[in-house]
Amino acid sequence: MTPRAKQLSLGLAIPPVYTRAAFVASAANEAALTAIEAWPAWPGGALALVGREGAGKTHLATVWAERAGAVRYDGGPVAEGRPVLVEDADTIDDDALFHLINRAASDGGLLLTARTRPAAWTAALPDLRSRLNALTVAEIGAPDDALMIAVLESLFREKHIRAAPDLYEFLLRRMERSVTAARAIVTRLDETAAEQGRPVNRLLAREVLEETADLFEG
């Protein structure tokens, strides 16, 4: 990373806003949003929310957790009687996951997130495998143009930036297709424009994209 990119990367510490109002719906995530909003009528009380990194799983899961009053699983004991959110569910202990799924209905709901479907998760316990295979799955698809433009528009509004229409097409052809990348790029554009007293346009975007290319590698 260049010294300039390192300097600007401090702005990435700004936390994202994970509210329902800030969630941008599109054809790519419509089915997942519908499934989340169907709670508490999930079969068996549980739902697996899957999608690639940056697709919006954490945002949607946080919206549900706030609505349901859910506790987040942190690896320790979970008190019974409250809905539970487990992120990166394919990485937790088999016994813990087995018991959480068994308790899902009585606890009021269990939301599991991961990048892959439960059928692909490693499970040494035969009983856990059968439960994973039976889980209802909601998948967030790859962000389409409509979703990415809507995300960029929302992020620019948050920064009070009036972006030219051609800037969106320019960014979409060059940036990583993820909400995470969009947030980082808009933050960089805002910082650089303010620091240099320049408008947010294609020329500035080209410079920022060159400086941030290594942020999303690996």
SULVEN-V455901 format. One record per run of one state. SS is the DSSP state (~ for helix, > for strand, _ for the rest). FROM is the first residue (numbers start at 1). TO is the last residue. Records with the same first field share a line. If there is no record, write none. Layout:
BEGIN
SS: FROM-TO, FROM-TO
END
This chain:
BEGIN
_: 1-2, 14-29, 38-42, 51-56, 69-70, 73-83, 87-88, 92-93, 108-109, 115-117, 121-125, 135-136, 140-144, 159-164, 173-178, 197-201, 212-212, 217-218
~: 3-13, 30-37, 43-45, 57-68, 89-91, 94-107, 118-120, 126-134, 145-158, 165-172, 179-196, 202-211, 213-216
>: 46-50, 71-72, 84-86, 110-114, 137-139
END
